[in-house]
Amino acid sequence: MEISGTISAIVIGLVIGVLGRLVVPGRQHIGILWTIVVGIVAALFGSAIAAGFGVADTKGPDWIEWFIQIALAAAGIAALDRGRVRR
């Protein structure tokens, strides 16, 4: 992967992670780094799922693919937040 691909993955992961975080109600006790990591993973898996259903390549914005990615990010952030030990 080239440096531009890495930067793109981080930026897309940040956007997907932040949008997923907005979907989860309440305050999340995870940092921005974990938000980016969850966003990158959700973007990768969401793209694969959308391709599997045949909705990844549409004319115009791929709203269904974005919805899948954001839903996966929200689920990942909620799971990570619930899995953390609170003091």
N, C-alpha and C positions, 0 to 999 in steps of 0.2 A: 504494500500500500504506500502510495506517495504521501508526502507531507500535506499536500492539499486535501487528499482523501481523509487523512487523520484529522485535520482541522475541521473538515466538513462533518465527519462523524461526531466530533465533540460538540459542534454547534447544534447539529440536529438532535443529539442526545440531550443537550441542555434544554432545547425548546420542548421536546417531547416530555422530558422529566418535569419541567416546570408546569406544563399543561396538565400532566398526570397528577401533580401535587395539588393543583387548584381543584381538581375533581374530588379529591379525598377530603371529607369534612374534618374540621378540627385542626389542631396544631400537630405537625409531624416533628418528631424528635430525631431527625436525620439531617446530616449536613448537605451542602451543595455538591460535594464530591460524590456522595452516594446517589444523589438525585441525578447527576449526569450519568453515572454508571448504569443505574436502572433505566434511564432514558435511552441510552445507547443499546442496551440489551433488548428493551421493548421495541425500539425501532427496527432492529434486525429481525427479531421474531415476528413482529407485526408485518413486515414486508414479505417474509416467507409465507405467513398464513394468507395474506392477501393474494400472493401469487398462486398459492394452492387453490384458492377459490376462484381465481381468474378475474379478480377485481383490481389488480395492481396497476394495469395499464389502461387508463381511460382517457378520453379527450377532456382536457381541462384538469382542474385539481383532482387529486385522488382522495376524495373525502372519506370513502369507506376505509381505505388504507390508513389514513390519519386517525380515524375513529378507533380502529383496531389497535394501533400503536399507543394511543393515549389511554385506552382502556387497560392495556397490558401494563403500562407505566403506573397507572393508578393502583392496580392490583399489586404490583411489585412494591410500590412505596408503602401501601397499607400493610402488606405482609412484613416488610422490613421494619416498619415502625412498631408493629405489635410484637415482633420478635426481640426487640431491644429491651434490656433490663432497665427499669426506671429506679432512680435512687430517691 
